[in-house]
């Protein structure tokens, strides 16, 4: 009888070990099977694009499709990204000189590849996905709570200029370390406070109607895997967020305004620039005389009279 009990417990113990190993193996296979791709629009990003590619390579992305929207005679990325193009981690598509091409590019990226990849990440070159407990994007997306989701909305954390006036040849993550903390009054602007970007599941029938902040469907989830009825809600940063380097330095923000965007009307006009400086740049950053001087000179505008600025330290 004692031998029978002993054999029983030995078999039970062996069964537990085998079950645990099998469960671990299944999780491993699931992780290995997951393929995640980034669809990215790039214009005048030569100072930042290599850092972006390196980051998402280390994060476990399978592929990055870059839609080159530079001017016809503008900068090119082929030489800069040569090693990634050769090993087929990066593929570049010619969208040079096109007007308002972002929605078109995202639709093309998704439709041409939706059955080849499990998840599609639609981020900009200044957006870095960060996890509090994961180092690999596929580990994060393999969590069972996302099985029911057709898209995952990851909220931004905004990083301003950190009082840096000019471009420096260092990584964004070295240069800008302090996120912006929304004041109670600023939180009322839910378009900014609740802003997010989308990770979309492959194999769906979807269309980007206007911009990539959310898909119009009933299966939007937040980073915890909970359904969201509305895309714009107070942010969830506990498990994942996007480090959004929203303005960079003053000099770089002026260049950003001159560049314009890929998803809206022509932004190359002074009235729009002045509006964005007031409602965006100086929302996240201190108003100082040096910053105003740099913006006025770079954009050939006069804005000093609109601000109660402080003298620089």
C-alpha atoms as one frame of an Amber mdcrd trajectory, in Angstrom:
protein
   0.000   0.000   0.000   2.817   2.366   0.895   4.533   1.586  -2.408   1.301
   2.312  -4.261   0.990   5.705  -2.559   4.612   6.439  -3.291   4.188   5.544
  -6.957   1.017   7.628  -7.129   2.701  10.739  -5.764   5.707  10.203  -8.010
   3.427   9.961 -11.048   1.471  13.025  -9.917   4.663  14.989  -9.447   5.905
  13.881 -12.872   2.583  14.896 -14.427   2.834  18.379 -12.879   6.373  18.804
 -14.187   5.426  17.654 -17.691   2.320  19.895 -17.721   4.342  22.921 -16.625
   6.985  22.278 -19.272   4.333  21.820 -21.947   2.563  25.018 -20.910   5.862
  26.910 -21.040   6.590  25.414 -24.475   3.190  26.512 -25.796   3.815  30.062
 -24.566   7.225  29.964 -26.217   5.713  28.817 -29.506   3.030  31.489 -29.281
   5.674  34.156 -28.776   7.760  32.793 -31.661   4.752  32.727 -33.958   3.751
  36.324 -33.286   4.965  38.749 -35.913   4.667  42.475 -35.327   5.258  45.127
 -37.990   5.534  48.916 -37.879   4.018  51.180 -40.552   5.803  54.534 -40.425
   5.631  57.822 -42.324   8.953  59.686 -42.496   9.780  63.216 -43.620  12.986
  65.073 -42.706  13.856  62.497 -40.060  17.521  61.809 -40.907  18.655  62.875
 -37.418  16.267  60.511 -35.665  15.340  57.565 -37.881  18.300  55.300 -37.091
  17.684  55.558 -33.330  14.030  54.700 -33.967  14.869  51.626 -36.093  17.462
  50.391 -33.573  14.990  50.755 -30.727  12.195  48.743 -32.326  14.626  46.107
 -33.578  15.688  45.515 -29.965  12.048  45.597 -28.874  11.339  42.575 -31.072
   9.558  44.006 -34.130   9.645  41.710 -37.170   9.659  44.377 -39.869   9.390
  48.128 -40.428   7.744  49.608 -43.523   8.875  53.210 -44.051   6.845  55.493
 -46.309   9.297  58.158 -47.457   7.353  61.422 -47.788  10.315  63.742 -48.245
  10.329  66.348 -50.999  11.264  64.951 -54.396  14.769  66.384 -54.123  15.009
  65.974 -50.341  16.917  63.624 -48.063  16.955  59.863 -48.610  17.329  57.032
 -46.096  18.761  54.231 -48.254  22.411  54.719 -47.290  21.695  55.508 -43.641
  19.594  52.350 -43.245  21.588  50.176 -45.658  22.265  47.287 -43.252  18.599
  47.056 -42.248  17.467  47.160 -45.866  19.912  44.396 -46.818  18.707  42.082
 -44.051  15.098  42.937 -44.998  14.169  44.324 -41.603  13.349  47.676 -43.273
  11.552  48.267 -46.549  11.154  51.786 -47.971   8.284  52.930 -50.191   8.441
  56.037 -52.359   5.809  58.544 -51.229   8.045  61.490 -52.019   6.299  64.762
 -52.808   2.811  63.416 -52.107   0.252  65.631 -50.367  -1.556  64.397 -47.229
  -0.399  60.784 -47.776  -0.570  59.303 -44.270  -4.000  57.652 -44.451  -3.202
  56.289 -47.923   0.114  54.864 -46.722  -1.404  53.228 -43.638  -4.231  51.677
 -45.651  -1.729  50.321 -48.172   0.576  48.992 -45.448  -2.257  47.185 -43.728
  -4.124  45.851 -46.768  -0.989  44.494 -48.461   0.261  42.737 -45.332  -2.697
  42.059 -43.026  -2.462  38.281 -43.464   1.311  38.161 -43.004   1.588  39.747
 -39.552  -0.283  39.393 -36.268  -0.085  43.033 -35.141   0.462  46.376 -36.881
   1.974  49.333 -35.034   1.153  52.776 -36.501   3.605  55.179 -34.865   5.683
  58.207 -35.837   9.469  58.520 -35.684   9.207  60.515 -32.423   7.148  57.831
 -30.614   8.789  55.111 -28.526   6.698  52.321 -27.024   7.705  51.585 -23.426
   6.630  48.725 -21.150   6.943  48.678 -17.374   7.310  44.868 -17.139   8.278
  43.693 -20.640  11.308  44.059 -22.883   9.777  42.434 -25.978   6.713  43.654
 -27.852   5.605  40.129 -28.755   5.650  39.039 -25.102   3.346  41.952 -24.347
   0.963  41.290 -27.242   0.859  37.534 -26.541  -1.037  38.149 -23.287  -4.456
  36.451 -23.380  -6.395  39.613 -22.486  -5.639  40.953 -25.978  -7.173  37.984
 -27.815 -10.557  39.728 -27.838  -9.181  43.082 -29.022  -9.042  44.259 -32.603
  -6.914  47.263 -31.653  -4.935  48.389 -28.618  -4.713  52.089 -27.808  -1.486
  53.050 -26.044  -1.491  56.511 -24.479   1.184  59.120 -24.898   3.472  60.578
 -22.282   4.566  63.936 -23.612   8.183  65.036 -23.500   8.807  68.730 -24.145
  12.017  70.644 -24.786  13.409  70.185 -21.237  14.626  73.782 -21.749  16.958
  72.767 -24.578  17.194  75.415 -27.284  19.110  73.639 -30.049  19.607  70.261
 -31.683  22.344  68.030 -30.238  23.755  64.889 -31.928  22.611  62.595 -29.104
  19.700  60.193 -28.780  16.278  61.578 -27.950  16.133  59.378 -24.875  19.362
  60.909 -23.572  18.366  64.476 -24.307  14.766  64.561 -23.071  14.242  62.719
 -19.808  11.476  64.633 -18.028   7.861  64.061 -19.145   5.318  66.842 -18.991
   2.929  66.716 -16.045  -0.528  67.918 -17.016  -2.032  70.592 -14.793  -5.664
  70.185 -13.784  -6.721  72.846 -16.271  -4.687  71.244 -19.081  -6.369  67.895
 -18.392  -9.622  69.395 -19.662  -8.138  69.233 -23.151  -8.944  65.548 -23.607
  -7.732  65.632 -27.242  -4.219  66.031 -25.843  -4.538  64.505 -22.376  -6.214
  61.325 -23.619  -4.353  60.990 -26.925  -3.110  57.567 -27.968  -1.803  55.627
 -30.952  -2.981  52.309 -32.330  -1.679  48.760 -32.504  -4.085  46.928 -34.835
  -4.630  43.181 -35.112  -3.937  41.634 -38.520  -6.570  40.027 -40.727  -9.278
  42.649 -40.211 -11.318  44.662 -42.680 -10.462  48.204 -41.640  -9.899  51.616
 -43.172  -8.082  54.602 -41.753 -10.661  57.325 -42.168  -8.640  60.322 -41.072
  -5.794  59.836 -38.606  -4.044  56.956 -36.821  -5.080  57.641 -33.253  -7.846
  55.040 -33.231  -9.900  52.638 -35.340 -13.653  53.044 -35.486 -14.727  49.655
 -34.193 -16.281  48.197 -31.057 -13.235  46.222 -29.956 -10.799  48.932 -28.922
  -8.842  48.051 -25.789  -6.495  49.970 -23.545  -3.045  48.719 -22.492  -4.646
  46.592 -19.741  -6.815  44.743 -22.246 -10.034  46.415 -21.076 -12.559  47.496
 -23.711 -12.836  51.231 -24.402 -16.179  52.657 -25.499 -14.575  56.006 -26.317
 -11.073  56.492 -27.712 -10.406  59.707 -25.791 -10.402  58.969 -22.061  -7.956
  59.747 -19.234  -4.656  57.987 -19.988  -3.560  54.563 -18.749   0.204  54.443
 -18.144   0.631  51.654 -15.598   1.788  48.871 -17.949   2.643  50.620 -21.228
   2.867  54.070 -22.744   4.423  55.908 -25.670   7.280  58.269 -24.981   6.195
  61.014 -27.366   9.006  63.480 -27.991   6.429  66.065 -28.922   8.511  69.200
 -29.451  12.208  68.420 -28.961  14.289  71.617 -28.695  13.059  75.061 -29.748
  15.149  74.968 -32.919  13.813  71.507 -33.814  10.218  72.520 -33.210  10.608
  75.400 -35.647  11.900  72.908 -38.220   8.937  70.632 -37.443   6.519  73.466
 -38.243   8.277  74.239 -41.526   8.136  70.566 -42.471   4.363  70.259 -42.079
   2.395  67.077 -41.422   1.358  64.035 -43.398  -2.291  63.759 -42.430  -3.792
  67.255 -42.516  -4.082  70.313 -44.729  -1.084  72.294 -45.809   0.447  73.543
 -42.582   3.116  75.708 -44.156   1.619  79.062 -43.213   2.398  81.555 -40.479
  -1.085  81.688 -38.969  -0.997  77.950 -38.320   2.521  78.160 -36.925   1.511
  80.865 -34.450  -1.534  78.846 -33.405   0.577  75.711 -32.775   3.220  77.621
 -30.843   0.555  79.020 -28.528  -1.626  75.936 -28.044   1.015  73.200 -28.269
   4.647  74.232 -27.926   4.147  76.623 -25.032   1.684  74.250 -23.391   4.493
  71.769 -22.749   7.379  74.210 -22.340   8.386  77.317 -20.405   7.997  80.623
 -22.231  11.390  82.335 -22.302  12.842  85.195 -24.295  15.482  83.041 -25.987
  12.877  80.551 -27.183  10.716  83.317 -28.613  13.759  84.858 -30.337  14.661
  81.501 -31.943  11.099  80.895 -33.142  10.732  84.424 -34.536  14.007  84.223
 -36.454  13.524  80.661 -37.772   9.927  81.220 -38.908  10.084  84.943 -39.729
   7.152  85.744 -37.459   6.486  88.216 -34.642   5.056  86.657 -31.485   6.810
  88.368 -28.581   3.929  90.763 -27.953   1.537  87.858 -27.261   3.477  86.398
 -24.331   4.442  87.248 -20.788   7.809  85.576 -21.067  10.482  85.092 -18.458
  14.132  85.943 -18.828  16.385  82.928 -19.408  18.384  81.495 -16.538
